[in-house]
Amino acid sequence: MQNVYDKLRPFDKDGLLIAVVDTPKGSRNKYKLDEKMGLFKLSGVEPAGMSFPYDFGFIPGTKGGDGDPLDVLILLDDPAFVGCVIPSRLIGVIEAKQTEKGKTERNDRLIAVADDSRNHRDVNTLEDLNSNLIAEIEHFFISYNEMKGKKFKPLGRFGPKRAVKLVKEAMA
């Protein structure tokens, strides 16, 4: 069964990344698109004190090493809502590998800025962000995965050209 998100491409006609929010900033609830139903479904609840630092979602029309659409963290002034489509600019990627039940695969975290963001309008690359912020984002993903019995190991931080290349490869 097709859903509305299946019709979206990773980039719009202006070259902006299309990011779909599955978990809003500040949420302890983790949601995931149930592709058969075409609806978002609760997929977990984070422990008290742990919430998503920014809107988190996926890039439609892509498939990562884990078989799911590529993950993206979207910097935006206020939280969006589940299912919201956000035209964004890729600013980089935290390349990483994730291990679960003895199986290791790539599970990179693309980072984008909402094109309409006021607070982040001058951010064009990861280097424009405070290095503490990037470290905190990495730490969030390490902790988030640890709580689920997985190991998340960052391999490196790279800029927008590498991020765009990863998206284009995941379109194939």
Buried (B, 14 or more C-beta within 10 A) or exposed (E): EEBEBEEBEBBBEEEBBBBBBBBBBEBBBBBBBEBEEEEBEEEEEBEEEEBBBBBBBBBBBBBBBBEBBBBBBBBBEEBBEBBBBBBBBBBBBBBBBBBBEEEEEEBBBBBBBBBEBEEBEEBBBBEEBEEEEBEEBBEBBBEBBEEEEBBBBBEEBBBBEBBBEBBEEBBE
